[in-house]
Amino acid sequence: MDEHTKKMIAPIIITVFIVLYYTGFAAVCLVVQDIPLPLRWFFGLIPLVLAGVMIYVLLTRIKEIRSGEEDDLSKY
């Protein structure tokens, strides 16, 4: 396993857990019958959008790691 692969493990694992959490939360919001339908869709959509943002951030981070820019703070 090369150095770049080792640096990608933690972000991938964290992203998987957070996306699973957001997806589960969205599913629960959509299943609960006590909340009016528009609110269920609203509260179910927000976690799905956040999950999409997490995946985008992960892909950006993987590109940074592969290009050799592991530490962005060193630029400043």
C-alpha positions in Angstrom: 0.0 0.0 0.0 1.5 3.3 -1.1 1.6 6.5 0.9 -1.3 8.1 -1.0 -3.6 5.2 -0.4 -2.9 5.3 3.3 -3.8 9.0 3.4 -7.2 8.3 1.6 -8.4 5.7 4.1 -9.6 8.0 6.9 -11.5 10.4 4.7 -13.2 7.5 2.9 -14.2 5.8 6.1 -15.5 9.0 7.7 -17.5 9.9 4.6 -19.1 6.5 4.4 -20.3 6.7 8.0 -21.6 10.2 7.6 -23.4 9.4 4.3 -25.0 6.3 5.9 -26.1 8.5 8.9 -27.6 11.2 6.7 -29.3 8.6 4.5 -30.7 6.8 7.5 -31.9 10.1 9.0 -33.6 11.0 5.7 -35.3 7.6 5.5 -36.6 8.1 9.0 -37.9 11.5 8.2 -39.7 10.2 5.2 -41.3 7.2 7.1 -42.6 9.1 10.1 -46.4 9.6 9.6 -47.0 12.1 12.4 -45.3 14.9 10.4 -47.1 16.6 7.4 -45.9 15.4 4.0 -44.3 18.7 2.9 -42.2 18.8 6.1 -41.2 15.2 5.7 -39.9 15.9 2.2 -38.2 19.1 3.5 -36.5 17.3 6.4 -35.7 14.3 4.3 -34.2 16.4 1.5 -31.7 18.3 3.7 -29.7 15.3 4.8 -29.6 13.9 1.3 -28.1 17.2 0.0 -25.6 17.2 2.9 -24.6 13.6 1.9 -24.1 14.8 -1.7 -21.9 17.6 -0.4 -19.9 15.1 1.7 -19.2 13.0 -1.4 -18.1 16.0 -3.4 -15.7 17.1 -0.6 -14.3 13.5 -0.5 -13.7 13.5 -4.2 -12.0 16.9 -4.0 -9.8 15.6 -1.1 -8.8 12.5 -3.0 -7.8 14.7 -6.0 -5.7 16.8 -3.6 -4.0 13.7 -2.1 -3.2 12.3 -5.5 -1.8 15.5 -6.8 0.5 15.8 -3.8 -1.2 18.7 -2.0 -1.9 16.8 1.2 -1.3 19.7 3.5 -3.1 22.8 2.3 -2.1 24.8 5.3 1.5 24.8 4.2 0.6 27.2 1.4 -0.2 30.0 3.9 
